[in-house]
Amino acid sequence: MARLTADVWVSAYLTRLRLADIPVFVVKKGDLTAGAVMIKLNTLDGKAKAFQREFNLMEDRRDWAVLSEGDERDVDAALMKQRSFDPDLWIIEVEDRLGRTLLDEPGLSD
């Protein structure tokens, strides 16, 4: 099965969030074809959580895993550290007081 390019996946993700009236912003645009994507969830209370994709060897699939969570500035620092290692990285910020990212929905969770 062919994988989507990063820009196509990001575009579809942004559309799904906007259709659900969840504010979302591209903080850092990465490589259009193969850039990794990280999602920052900002709950607008000084707290945040960052997600990254990890390969699940047991089930032969890619899952979203928490990279960092806690105070927003600490999560931002973790994302900036990742950015220093990977200039092709995409960073997408979702702002939702309810903590919704839609990453568990079909098409985004696989």
Backbone as ProteinMPNN parsed JSONL, in Angstrom:
{"seq_chain_A": "MARLTADVWVSAYLTRLRLADIPVFVVKKGDLTAGAVMIKLNTLDGKAKAFQREFNLMEDRRDWAVLSEGDERDVDAALMKQRSFDPDLWIIEVEDRLGRTLLDEPGLSD", "coords_chain_A": {"N_chain_A": [[0.849, -1.178, 0.0], [0.585, 2.178, -0.864], [2.068, 5.036, 0.653], [0.791, 8.173, 1.757], [1.952, 11.397, 0.702], [3.616, 13.789, 2.791], [2.584, 16.443, 2.614], [0.04, 16.041, 1.481], [-1.216, 14.443, 3.428], [-1.173, 16.236, 5.615], [-2.735, 18.332, 4.582], [-5.24, 17.034, 4.323], [-5.698, 16.419, 7.016], [-5.839, 18.986, 8.194], [-8.154, 19.899, 6.936], [-10.11, 18.111, 7.957], [-10.064, 18.801, 10.684], [-10.864, 21.497, 10.55], [-13.441, 21.194, 9.503], [-14.625, 20.136, 11.729], [-14.741, 22.312, 13.294], [-12.444, 22.914, 14.801], [-9.781, 24.798, 15.746], [-6.723, 25.074, 13.947], [-3.255, 25.191, 13.077], [-0.461, 25.531, 10.896], [2.587, 25.342, 12.163], [5.228, 24.834, 11.531], [6.358, 24.234, 8.393], [7.246, 21.369, 6.718], [9.235, 19.04, 4.777], [7.758, 18.403, 1.654], [7.238, 15.866, 0.629], [8.313, 13.735, 2.246], [8.501, 14.511, 4.9], [8.453, 14.169, 8.446], [5.613, 14.278, 10.65], [4.509, 16.115, 13.382], [2.208, 16.6, 15.998], [0.909, 19.176, 17.916], [-1.055, 19.572, 20.69], [-2.792, 22.114, 22.037], [-4.343, 23.023, 24.892], [-5.206, 25.42, 25.762], [-4.926, 26.278, 28.36], [-2.496, 26.655, 29.418], [-1.332, 24.239, 29.296], [-0.125, 21.482, 27.318], [0.282, 18.978, 24.726], [2.338, 16.846, 22.845], [2.411, 14.9, 19.908], [3.77, 12.11, 18.137], [4.493, 9.959, 15.33], [4.894, 6.485, 15.687], [6.313, 3.338, 14.918], [4.558, 0.371, 15.292], [5.673, -2.613, 15.95], [4.564, -5.064, 16.727], [1.97, -5.092, 15.723], [2.298, -4.319, 13.152], [1.933, -1.627, 12.188], [1.551, 1.98, 12.13], [1.43, 4.072, 14.903], [0.053, 6.815, 16.814], [1.917, 8.412, 19.257], [2.61, 9.803, 22.488], [4.898, 12.367, 22.641], [5.672, 14.412, 24.348], [4.299, 15.971, 27.266], [2.574, 18.371, 29.297], [3.451, 21.449, 30.829], [2.992, 24.11, 28.537], [5.267, 25.483, 27.563], [7.306, 23.643, 28.024], [6.582, 21.554, 26.343], [6.771, 22.895, 23.903], [9.55, 23.29, 23.913], [10.446, 20.646, 23.68], [9.484, 20.062, 21.116], [10.955, 21.92, 19.609], [13.491, 20.906, 20.002], [13.302, 18.474, 18.614], [12.916, 19.561, 16.105], [15.415, 20.701, 15.66], [16.919, 18.447, 15.123], [15.711, 17.471, 12.856], [15.246, 18.978, 9.995], [13.257, 18.705, 8.105], [10.857, 18.377, 9.309], [7.368, 18.62, 10.033], [5.265, 20.719, 11.966], [2.262, 20.795, 13.52], [-0.226, 22.684, 15.031], [-2.886, 22.213, 17.164], [-5.675, 23.719, 18.575], [-7.651, 23.237, 21.236], [-9.91, 23.237, 23.796], [-11.197, 20.989, 24.758], [-9.494, 18.962, 24.213], [-9.428, 17.605, 21.784], [-8.059, 15.938, 18.989], [-8.558, 14.395, 16.836], [-6.941, 12.341, 16.0], [-7.425, 9.709, 16.553], [-9.312, 8.842, 14.818], [-10.634, 6.958, 11.997], [-8.483, 6.594, 9.202], [-6.796, 8.57, 10.061], [-5.683, 7.438, 12.212], [-4.461, 5.158, 11.312]], "CA_chain_A": [[0.0, 0.0, 0.0], [1.368, 3.407, -0.972], [1.865, 6.034, 1.712], [0.532, 9.536, 1.316], [3.022, 12.354, 0.955], [3.365, 14.585, 4.0], [1.713, 17.595, 2.345], [-1.332, 15.559, 1.244], [-1.751, 14.044, 4.727], [-1.398, 17.456, 6.406], [-3.888, 19.034, 4.003], [-6.453, 16.296, 4.702], [-5.871, 16.576, 8.468], [-6.31, 20.353, 8.437], [-9.547, 19.965, 6.479], [-10.964, 17.399, 8.917], [-10.171, 19.614, 11.896], [-11.664, 22.694, 10.257], [-14.84, 20.768, 9.381], [-15.102, 19.901, 13.098], [-14.61, 23.611, 13.984], [-11.311, 22.872, 15.721], [-8.717, 25.629, 15.194], [-5.461, 24.384, 13.674], [-2.285, 26.032, 12.398], [0.829, 24.95, 10.543], [3.627, 26.104, 12.851], [6.452, 24.622, 10.762], [6.129, 23.451, 7.186], [8.38, 20.503, 6.462], [9.404, 18.511, 3.432], [6.449, 18.103, 1.077], [7.008, 14.455, 0.322], [8.677, 12.738, 3.241], [8.712, 15.082, 6.23], [7.69, 13.63, 9.577], [4.597, 15.21, 11.148], [4.229, 16.098, 14.814], [1.001, 17.346, 16.333], [0.875, 19.779, 19.253], [-2.39, 19.893, 21.181], [-2.788, 23.201, 23.011], [-5.661, 23.052, 25.513], [-5.467, 26.832, 26.067], [-4.893, 26.491, 29.81], [-1.084, 26.592, 29.785], [-0.896, 22.845, 29.139], [-0.073, 21.011, 25.934], [0.737, 17.611, 24.509], [2.869, 16.664, 21.494], [2.294, 13.534, 19.408], [4.577, 11.717, 16.995], [4.189, 8.617, 14.827], [5.834, 5.423, 16.007], [5.961, 2.066, 14.284], [4.176, -0.699, 16.203], [6.15, -3.854, 15.335], [3.689, -6.185, 17.043], [0.763, -5.059, 14.901], [2.7, -3.88, 11.821], [1.25, -0.385, 11.83], [2.091, 3.189, 12.747], [0.519, 4.626, 15.903], [0.39, 8.104, 17.402], [2.395, 8.278, 20.63], [2.911, 11.084, 23.132], [6.316, 12.741, 22.716], [5.845, 15.258, 25.528], [3.077, 16.613, 27.749], [2.748, 19.162, 30.511], [3.416, 22.893, 30.569], [3.141, 24.385, 27.11], [6.651, 25.859, 27.207], [8.113, 22.414, 28.004], [6.215, 20.845, 25.115], [7.397, 23.66, 22.821], [10.989, 23.006, 23.953], [10.63, 19.301, 23.13], [9.281, 20.153, 19.669], [12.088, 22.637, 19.029], [14.615, 19.976, 20.016], [13.073, 17.594, 17.474], [13.11, 20.38, 14.897], [16.854, 20.89, 15.455], [17.421, 17.194, 14.553], [15.034, 17.144, 11.595], [14.788, 20.2, 9.324], [12.117, 18.385, 7.237], [9.734, 18.132, 10.205], [6.159, 19.443, 10.077], [4.657, 20.861, 13.29], [0.878, 21.249, 13.396], [-0.782, 23.005, 16.358], [-4.339, 22.126, 17.31], [-6.117, 24.412, 19.788], [-8.966, 22.748, 21.62], [-10.062, 23.095, 25.251], [-11.683, 19.64, 25.054], [-8.419, 18.014, 23.961], [-9.678, 16.809, 20.575], [-7.088, 16.006, 17.895], [-9.1, 13.509, 15.805], [-5.923, 11.377, 15.585], [-7.92, 8.356, 16.763], [-10.345, 8.557, 13.832], [-10.197, 6.183, 10.829], [-7.759, 7.368, 8.197], [-5.751, 9.34, 10.733], [-5.077, 6.57, 13.228], [-3.73, 4.026, 10.705]], "C_chain_A": [[0.894, 1.24, 0.0], [1.031, 4.357, 0.171], [1.598, 7.381, 1.084], [1.761, 10.4, 1.551], [2.629, 13.2, 2.154], [2.403, 15.723, 3.724], [0.272, 17.179, 2.091], [-1.971, 15.161, 2.576], [-2.083, 15.271, 5.569], [-2.616, 18.206, 5.889], [-5.2, 18.353, 4.394], [-6.742, 16.461, 6.197], [-6.404, 17.964, 8.802], [-7.779, 20.491, 8.045], [-10.48, 19.289, 7.475], [-11.146, 18.194, 10.203], [-11.051, 20.836, 11.663], [-13.143, 22.348, 10.099], [-15.464, 20.492, 10.747], [-15.021, 21.175, 13.938], [-13.55, 23.585, 15.08], [-10.197, 23.711, 15.097], [-7.395, 24.861, 15.068], [-4.563, 25.29, 12.839], [-1.053, 25.213, 12.034], [1.886, 25.852, 11.155], [4.927, 26.02, 12.071], [6.117, 23.73, 9.591], [7.396, 22.659, 6.883], [8.474, 20.094, 5.009], [8.057, 18.035, 2.889], [6.195, 16.616, 0.877], [7.236, 13.526, 1.505], [8.899, 13.293, 4.641], [7.862, 14.395, 7.283], [6.721, 14.707, 10.06], [4.447, 15.011, 12.648], [3.047, 17.015, 15.073], [1.137, 17.865, 17.753], [-0.58, 20.092, 19.577], [-2.251, 20.938, 22.276], [-4.203, 23.288, 23.583], [-6.021, 24.436, 26.06], [-5.563, 27.125, 27.561], [-3.454, 26.446, 30.333], [-0.496, 25.202, 29.653], [-0.932, 22.463, 27.665], [0.412, 19.576, 25.906], [1.229, 17.535, 23.067], [2.821, 15.183, 21.135], [3.232, 13.323, 18.226], [4.169, 10.319, 16.565], [5.304, 7.666, 15.229], [5.363, 4.145, 15.336], [5.714, 1.011, 15.352], [4.545, -2.025, 15.533], [5.203, -5.024, 15.56], [2.466, -6.244, 16.125], [1.025, -4.551, 13.493], [1.906, -2.649, 11.346], [1.923, 0.782, 12.538], [1.03, 3.781, 13.665], [0.983, 6.011, 16.324], [0.763, 7.889, 18.859], [2.723, 9.661, 21.177], [4.428, 11.263, 23.198], [6.582, 13.493, 24.011], [4.477, 15.771, 25.953], [3.358, 17.328, 29.05], [2.61, 20.637, 30.205], [3.718, 23.156, 29.102], [4.583, 24.725, 26.736], [7.562, 24.64, 27.173], [7.836, 21.595, 26.737], [6.832, 21.565, 23.916], [8.896, 23.393, 22.753], [11.279, 21.625, 23.363], [10.469, 19.309, 21.611], [10.444, 20.872, 18.99], [13.342, 21.764, 19.009], [14.498, 19.004, 18.843], [13.34, 18.322, 16.156], [14.598, 20.582, 14.611], [17.494, 19.633, 14.851], [16.912, 16.967, 13.133], [14.497, 18.405, 10.922], [13.578, 19.972, 8.413], [10.814, 18.197, 8.002], [8.59, 19.137, 10.005], [5.716, 19.526, 11.531], [3.291, 21.507, 13.093], [0.356, 21.504, 14.805], [-2.301, 23.019, 16.297], [-4.691, 22.82, 18.621], [-7.529, 23.964, 20.124], [-9.023, 22.521, 23.126], [-10.504, 21.694, 25.66], [-10.623, 18.564, 24.782], [-8.605, 17.151, 22.732], [-8.567, 17.032, 19.543], [-7.581, 15.252, 16.669], [-8.09, 12.457, 15.339], [-6.368, 9.93, 15.767], [-8.987, 7.955, 15.746], [-9.781, 7.745, 12.655], [-9.55, 7.09, 9.778], [-6.655, 8.208, 8.798], [-5.012, 8.458, 11.722], [-4.271, 5.436, 12.613], [-2.42, 4.496, 10.15]], "O_chain_A": [[1.845, 1.329, 0.777], [-0.118, 4.468, 0.598], [2.113, 7.694, 0.011], [2.522, 10.164, 2.49], [1.449, 13.312, 2.488], [1.489, 15.958, 4.515], [-0.643, 17.915, 2.462], [-3.127, 15.497, 2.835], [-3.155, 15.34, 6.17], [-3.442, 18.666, 6.677], [-6.165, 19.027, 4.758], [-7.896, 16.624, 6.595], [-7.324, 18.097, 9.609], [-8.556, 21.131, 8.754], [-11.533, 19.836, 7.804], [-12.247, 18.256, 10.75], [-11.891, 21.166, 12.5], [-14.006, 23.121, 10.514], [-16.68, 20.598, 10.912], [-15.211, 21.131, 15.154], [-13.735, 24.163, 16.151], [-9.711, 23.369, 14.018], [-7.007, 24.106, 15.959], [-5.04, 26.056, 12.003], [-0.652, 24.314, 12.773], [2.065, 26.991, 10.724], [5.65, 27.009, 11.955], [5.648, 22.606, 9.768], [8.487, 23.223, 6.803], [7.876, 20.711, 4.128], [7.308, 17.348, 3.583], [5.052, 16.165, 0.951], [6.435, 12.623, 1.743], [9.442, 12.59, 5.494], [6.697, 14.077, 7.046], [6.977, 15.9, 9.9], [4.281, 13.889, 13.127], [2.905, 18.067, 14.448], [1.439, 17.111, 18.679], [-1.254, 20.794, 18.824], [-1.658, 20.675, 23.322], [-5.152, 23.588, 22.858], [-7.032, 24.593, 26.744], [-6.199, 28.094, 27.976], [-3.218, 26.229, 31.522], [0.699, 25.004, 29.872], [-1.672, 23.046, 26.874], [0.883, 19.032, 26.905], [0.606, 18.098, 22.168], [3.147, 14.323, 21.953], [3.461, 14.228, 17.423], [3.569, 9.576, 17.341], [6.488, 7.986, 15.129], [4.163, 3.904, 15.203], [6.562, 0.783, 16.216], [3.825, -2.505, 14.657], [5.053, -5.88, 14.688], [1.986, -7.328, 15.793], [0.087, -4.367, 12.717], [1.305, -2.64, 10.272], [2.754, 0.595, 13.427], [-0.118, 3.969, 13.265], [2.163, 6.342, 16.206], [0.019, 7.26, 19.61], [3.069, 10.573, 20.427], [5.144, 10.42, 23.74], [7.581, 13.252, 24.689], [3.599, 15.983, 25.116], [4.253, 16.952, 29.807], [1.755, 21.036, 29.414], [4.582, 22.514, 28.504], [5.064, 24.292, 25.69], [8.499, 24.598, 26.375], [8.748, 21.02, 26.144], [7.359, 20.918, 23.011], [9.456, 23.281, 21.663], [12.252, 21.457, 22.628], [11.223, 18.644, 20.9], [10.871, 20.471, 17.907], [14.161, 21.873, 18.096], [15.484, 18.741, 18.155], [13.915, 17.761, 15.222], [15.003, 20.63, 13.449], [18.497, 19.732, 14.145], [17.591, 16.351, 12.31], [13.399, 18.854, 11.25], [12.939, 20.935, 7.989], [9.781, 17.89, 7.407], [8.818, 20.334, 9.833], [5.775, 18.533, 12.256], [3.179, 22.616, 12.569], [0.478, 20.644, 15.678], [-2.911, 23.73, 15.499], [-4.083, 22.547, 19.656], [-8.48, 24.264, 19.403], [-8.273, 21.708, 23.666], [-10.223, 21.255, 26.776], [-10.836, 17.391, 25.088], [-8.01, 16.077, 22.633], [-8.186, 18.168, 19.262], [-7.064, 15.459, 15.57], [-8.359, 11.747, 14.371], [-5.762, 9.02, 15.202], [-9.511, 6.843, 15.809], [-8.592, 7.835, 12.352], [-10.016, 8.198, 9.512], [-5.678, 8.528, 8.12], [-3.846, 8.703, 12.032], [-3.474, 4.806, 13.309], [-1.66, 3.698, 9.6]]}, "name": "protein", "num_of_chains": 1, "seq": "MARLTADVWVSAYLTRLRLADIPVFVVKKGDLTAGAVMIKLNTLDGKAKAFQREFNLMEDRRDWAVLSEGDERDVDAALMKQRSFDPDLWIIEVEDRLGRTLLDEPGLSD"}
